Amino acid sequence: MVFDEDKKRKKKEAEEFERIVREMERIIEDAFKTAFNMQPFLGGFSLNLEGEESPGNFEDYGEDEDIFEDEQHIYVTLQLPDLEEDEIKVKLKKNALEIKIGDEIREIVLPVRVKRKIKKTFRNGILDIELEKVREDIH
């Protein structure tokens, strides 16, 4: 009888711990977005080299991408484990960022014009891309 009560108590404590962790993750995400005035945005699609298009939101690829913008920049972070930097090609194409990874092309339609310069870093399977927005003054 004591064993069953101990088991139930441990299960309840584990469930409470998981709830607290989820809540902390939500709070941290909200704080990060607020602190840096960053908002997730945009849709995109994937196109394999055979020409088959998969429309949808870029977030559909899973939790290996983060895309944010602030007033001056657009930031893209991709988790690309088991890849080498030379296997990844990044370029701007009209109003989109094109990322070629092996035989797959991912395209992110950008919400604003950006400068042609792409700042990228690749470390430990993480690709970070920073694009500077073109400032459009209204006179």
C-alpha positions in Angstrom: 0.0 0.0 0.0 2.8 2.4 0.9 4.5 1.5 -2.4 1.4 2.5 -4.5 1.1 5.8 -2.6 4.8 6.5 -3.2 4.4 5.7 -6.9 1.4 8.0 -7.2 3.2 10.8 -5.4 6.3 10.5 -7.7 4.0 10.5 -10.8 2.2 13.6 -9.6 5.5 15.3 -8.9 6.8 14.5 -12.4 3.7 15.8 -14.0 3.9 19.0 -12.0 7.6 19.4 -12.9 6.8 19.0 -16.6 4.0 21.6 -16.3 6.4 24.1 -14.7 9.1 23.5 -17.4 6.5 24.2 -20.1 5.4 27.3 -18.4 9.0 28.5 -18.0 9.7 27.9 -21.7 6.6 30.0 -22.6 7.7 32.8 -20.2 11.2 32.8 -21.6 10.0 32.9 -25.2 7.6 35.7 -24.5 10.3 37.7 -22.7 12.8 37.2 -25.5 10.2 38.4 -28.1 9.3 41.4 -26.0 12.9 42.4 -25.1 14.1 42.4 -28.6 10.8 43.4 -30.2 11.0 40.3 -32.4 8.1 38.5 -34.0 8.0 35.3 -35.9 6.7 35.8 -39.4 6.3 34.5 -42.9 5.5 31.5 -45.0 7.6 29.7 -47.4 7.9 26.4 -49.3 10.3 23.6 -49.9 11.2 22.4 -53.4 13.2 19.3 -54.0 15.4 19.2 -57.1 12.9 17.0 -58.9 10.6 20.0 -58.9 8.0 18.8 -56.4 6.7 21.8 -54.4 5.5 21.5 -50.9 3.6 24.7 -50.0 3.0 25.8 -46.5 4.4 27.7 -43.6 8.1 27.5 -43.1 7.4 26.4 -39.5 6.0 23.1 -41.0 9.6 21.8 -41.2 9.6 21.2 -37.5 11.4 22.8 -34.6 14.7 23.1 -36.4 14.0 26.7 -37.7 13.5 30.0 -36.0 12.7 33.1 -38.0 12.4 36.5 -36.4 12.6 40.2 -37.4 13.1 43.4 -35.6 13.1 47.0 -36.9 16.5 46.7 -38.7 17.1 43.0 -39.4 15.7 39.6 -40.2 17.2 36.6 -38.4 17.0 33.0 -39.5 18.4 30.1 -37.5 18.4 26.6 -38.8 19.5 23.4 -37.0 21.4 21.3 -39.5 23.1 18.5 -37.7 25.3 16.1 -39.6 26.1 18.7 -42.3 29.2 20.5 -43.2 29.3 24.2 -44.1 30.2 23.5 -47.7 27.0 21.5 -48.1 24.9 24.6 -47.5 24.4 27.3 -50.0 22.5 30.5 -49.2 21.5 33.3 -51.6 19.0 36.0 -52.1 16.6 35.7 -55.0 14.2 38.6 -55.6 12.1 38.9 -52.4 13.2 35.5 -50.9 16.1 33.8 -49.2 17.0 30.6 -50.8 18.7 27.9 -48.8 20.0 24.9 -50.7 20.8 21.9 -48.5 21.9 18.8 -50.4 19.1 18.0 -52.9 16.5 20.2 -51.1 15.9 23.9 -51.6 14.1 25.9 -48.9 12.8 29.3 -49.8 11.7 31.9 -47.3 9.6 34.7 -48.8 10.8 37.9 -47.0 8.2 40.5 -45.8 10.4 43.4 -46.8 13.4 44.3 -49.0 16.8 43.5 -47.6 20.3 44.5 -48.6 22.1 42.0 -50.8 24.7 41.2 -48.1 24.1 38.0 -46.2 25.8 37.6 -42.9 26.0 33.9 -42.0 27.7 31.7 -39.5 27.7 27.9 -39.2 28.9 26.3 -35.9 28.1 23.0 -34.4 25.3 22.2 -36.8 23.6 25.6 -36.3 23.3 28.0 -39.3 22.6 31.6 -38.3 21.7 34.1 -41.1 21.3 37.9 -40.6 19.8 40.1 -43.2 19.7 43.9 -43.0 16.4 45.5 -44.0 16.5 48.2 -46.7 15.4 51.4 -45.0 12.7 53.1 -47.1 12.3 56.7 -46.2 9.0 58.3 -47.0 9.4 61.9 -48.1 
